Amino acid sequence: MKRILILLSIISTSFAMRADLVIQEQAVEPHATNDLIIKFHGDKMLNEQLDATSGDFILISDLATRDSISLSPKQKTYMKQWGTNEPNIEVALKKAFGETNVIFADPAKPLDTGKTEKVGDYETEIYSWFGPNGMVQKFWVAKDFPNYAAIKTDRDKMYQWNSFSATKGSQPDLRQLPGMVVKTQIDITGRSITVSLISAKVEPVDPSEFELPADYTEWKPPVFHPLTITMTNSIK
C-alpha cells in the first residue's frame, strides 16, 4: 500500500530547472490517513510516507539512472534496487508472466469531463481515467495554481518515472494536463483513496536528505534452516 500511494501519490524556466521543489499531500482511505512528502533536488527524488501506526517509509530515487533506495526509519534498515534496461525488463516479464498478462501499452491520457468544481481556493476542471482491473481515477486540475510553470518541470519528472516500461499503461500520463492536480480520487477493487494537495513550493532542499544515512543497515531476507522447516512441517 505504501508503494502504491507513493506511486499514486505516487507526480520551465532555466531558474526552475535549478530550483528544488517540495510537495506535501495527504492520502485518505476508509481506515487510514497518511501524510506524503515529495522532494526534488536535481535528478534526485525523495518520497516519504508518514505513518504513525506501521512506521514511516522513504524512497530515494535517481531519476536519471532509476536506481533507488528504500528506507525503513523505524527499523533503520535500507534496501537498494538498481535501475534496469527497459527493453530487457519487458522481455523478462513477458517470459515470466506471458505476453497477454503484462501491460506495456503507452499510458492513456485523462479525459476532460467538462465538469468544474471549486477545491479550496482553486477553480478546477475535472478529468477522468479508466485503468486496468477496473481502476478509475479522477483529477481536479487548477490552471491558476501559483508558480505552476516552475513546479511543472519537477512534477513531470515524477509522472515520467511512474510511466516507465514495467508499469506502462497502469497509470495515466498526466504531463499534458493544463494545470496543477490539487485532488485525486482512486477507486479500485471496492476501495477508494483520496489524495489532496496540501502545498507545493519551490524552495531549497538539503542535498544530504538524498543520501543513505550512516547508521542504517542493509535489510536481509530471513534465512530458514532446512532442519527448522522439516521440524515445523512434522509438527503439523
Order of alpha helices (4+ residues) and beta strands (2+ residues): alpha-alpha-beta-beta-beta-beta-beta-beta-alpha-beta-beta-beta-alpha-beta-beta-beta-alpha
